Amino acid sequence: MSGPRPDEGGVPVYYYQAPKYRIFMRTADVQRTLRELAEESRSHPNPEISRRYVAQAEEVDKDQPLRDHTDLSHFALRDPYWDVPYLVSEMLRRGRASVGDQRYFKRSSTSAVAGQSDDLKMLRLYAWGDEAPVERKFCSMEGVEVFDMAYEILQPSRSSRDVK
């Protein structure tokens, strides 16, 4: 994983709070991932998908410069189309995030005591779904769940005339 490290001079980054760990992402990597998702979704039958990713990248641009580490979820409070868990799963899948506990950025990499660091250097990805992911689960190499993202697939409701 090539996400932000504690020794990067205290540069503010985005984070996402998972149940046990925080997932840290550099601003440039979030912007790059959103723009790549926009490009990758251009062939989607719904052209709005690509436009949403472009708009989300522009929202991240407006949020700069970060003054402090910032919860990526704040975007979802402004715009219900922000699928923050999916973006976080893409950041992890693409190796653009780092994972650590709440103390991760409050220490320098040289001050960490050997064997007491709660940051993870490698994750295992489990994915379910044929062409598109229905669920992604990221675990430590020891099998501890770090992050889980699942889609809720909604079936179109039937009108009374469709029922036979």
Buried (B, 14 or more C-beta within 10 A) or exposed (E): BEBBBBEEEEEBBBBBEBEBBBBBBBBEBBBBBBBBBBEEBEEEEEEEBBEBBBBBBEBBEEBEEEEEBBBBBEBBEEEEEBBBBBBBBBBBBBEBBBBBEEBBBEBEEEEBEEEEBEBBEEBEEEBEEEEEBBEBBBBBEEEEBBBBBBBEEEEEEEEEEEEE
